[in-house]
Structure formats: structure tokens, C-alpha cells
Amino acid sequence: MTDAHTRIDSLKEDIREIGFSVLDLQAKAAAHDSKLEQVLATQLAHGARFDAHDTRFDQIDRRLEAHDTRFDQIDRRLDAHDTRFDQIDRRLDAHDTRFDQMGGRFDQIDGRFDQIDGRLAEVLARLPRRPE
């Protein structure tokens, strides 16, 4: 029977060791659960921060779209001004051409006046002088 008592004692010791291992594993599992809860809380906090950043990025995106629309309006107005300036430039070129033509005509008229002035000088030179 000693053999049976020895085996029973050995089995009791094995069961005790298994119990300690189970308690040890339960403590480790509790520690891991605690760490997991911390990780999940941190992940949740990061998720909230990401959501806040995402909301802010959406606001910025809407503002950029509004600015883009405004820039498109300004661009169209600048194009209209460019067209208007081109029209004014063409009109000024036409006036410049007319002024050049008028300048040419004035030069012709001045030449004719010079001819008339020369002829008048000839006529006056032929007239007898007044007695003094």
C-alpha cells in the first residue's frame, strides 16, 4: 500500500502544481486583460482624435472648395477684363493709325501752305513798292 500512498501523494503534488500553474496563468491572463483594456482605451482615444482630425480636414476641404470657386469667379472676371483691354487696345491702335494719317495730311497741307507762301512772296516781290 505504500506504493499506492506514494502514488497518491505524487498525484496530490502534481494536482497542487497544476493548481499553482492555473493560478499563475489566471494572474497572467488578468494582467494581459488589463493591458488589453489599456490598449483598447488608447485605441479608442486615438480613434476619437482621428475623427476630430477628419472633421477638421473636412472643414478645411470645404473652405478650400469655397476658395477654389471664388478663384474661378475671379479668373472669369480677369478674362473679361483682358477681353475688354484687348478691345480698348485695338481701338487705340485704330486712333493711332488715324492720327498718323492726319499727321500725313497736315504735312501735305503744310507743304501746300509753304508753296502758297512762296508764291505770295513772288507776287509781293513783283508789286511796285509804295513811295515813302
C-alpha positions in Angstrom: 0.0 0.0 0.0 2.9 2.2 0.4 3.2 2.3 -3.3 -0.4 3.4 -3.5 0.2 6.1 -0.9 3.3 7.3 -2.7 1.4 7.5 -5.9 -1.5 9.3 -4.2 1.0 11.8 -2.7 2.7 12.2 -6.0 -0.7 12.8 -7.7 -1.7 15.3 -5.0 1.6 17.1 -5.5 1.0 17.1 -9.3 -2.5 18.4 -8.7 -1.1 21.1 -6.4 1.5 22.1 -9.0 -1.2 22.2 -11.7 -3.4 24.4 -9.4 -0.4 26.8 -8.9 0.1 26.8 -12.6 -3.6 27.6 -13.1 -3.5 30.4 -10.6 -0.3 31.7 -12.2 -1.9 31.6 -15.6 -5.0 33.3 -14.2 -2.9 36.1 -12.8 -1.1 36.5 -16.2 -4.4 36.4 -18.0 -5.7 39.2 -15.7 -2.6 41.2 -16.4 -3.0 40.7 -20.1 -6.7 41.6 -19.8 -5.7 44.8 -18.0 -3.1 45.6 -20.7 -5.6 44.8 -23.4 -8.1 47.2 -21.8 -5.4 49.9 -21.7 -4.6 49.3 -25.4 -8.3 49.4 -26.3 -8.8 52.6 -24.3 -5.7 54.1 -26.1 -7.1 52.9 -29.4 -10.4 54.5 -28.7 -8.8 57.8 -27.7 -6.7 57.7 -30.9 -9.9 56.9 -32.9 -11.6 60.0 -31.3 -8.6 62.1 -32.2 -8.6 60.8 -35.8 -12.3 61.5 -36.0 -11.6 65.1 -34.8 -8.8 65.5 -37.3 -11.1 64.1 -40.1 -13.8 66.6 -39.2 -11.2 69.4 -39.3 -9.9 68.2 -42.6 -13.5 68.1 -44.0 -13.9 71.7 -42.8 -10.7 72.8 -44.4 -11.7 70.9 -47.6 -15.0 72.8 -47.7 -13.1 76.1 -47.2 -10.7 75.2 -50.0 -13.6 74.4 -52.3 -15.1 77.8 -51.5 -11.8 79.5 -52.2 -11.5 77.5 -55.4 -15.0 78.6 -56.5 -14.0 82.2 -55.7 -10.8 82.0 -57.6 -12.7 80.6 -60.6 -15.0 83.6 -60.4 -12.0 86.0 -60.2 -10.4 84.2 -63.1 -13.5 84.7 -65.3 -13.6 88.4 -64.3 -10.0 88.8 -65.2 -10.6 87.1 -68.6 -13.5 89.5 -69.2 -11.1 92.4 -68.3 -8.5 91.0 -70.6 -11.0 90.9 -73.4 -12.1 94.5 -72.7 -8.4 95.6 -72.6 -7.8 93.9 -75.9 -10.8 95.8 -77.4 -9.6 99.1 -76.0 -6.1 98.4 -77.3 -7.5 97.7 -80.8 -9.4 101.0 -80.6 -6.3 102.9 -79.5 -4.4 101.3 -82.4 -7.1 102.5 -84.8 -6.9 106.0 -83.3 -3.2 105.9 -83.6 -3.5 105.0 -87.3 -6.0 107.8 -87.8 -3.7 110.3 -86.1 -0.8 109.1 -88.3 -3.0 109.6 -91.3 -4.0 113.1 -90.1 -0.3 113.9 -89.4 0.4 112.9 -93.0 -2.4 115.1 -94.3 -1.2 118.0 -92.1 2.3 117.6 -93.6 0.7 117.7 -97.1 -1.2 120.9 -96.1 1.9 122.4 -94.6 3.7 121.7 -97.9 0.9 123.4 -99.8 1.0 126.3 -97.4 4.7 126.6 -98.0 4.1 126.6 -101.8 1.4 129.3 -101.4 3.7 131.3 -99.1 6.4 131.0 -101.7 4.1 132.2 -104.5 2.8 135.0 -102.3 6.4 136.1 -101.7 6.9 136.0 -105.5 3.8 138.1 -106.1 4.7 140.6 -103.4 8.2 140.8 -104.8 6.7 141.8 -108.2 4.5 144.5 -106.9 5.8 148.0 -107.0 6.8 149.4 -103.7 5.0 152.2 -102.1 6.6 155.6 -102.1 7.8 156.5 -98.8 
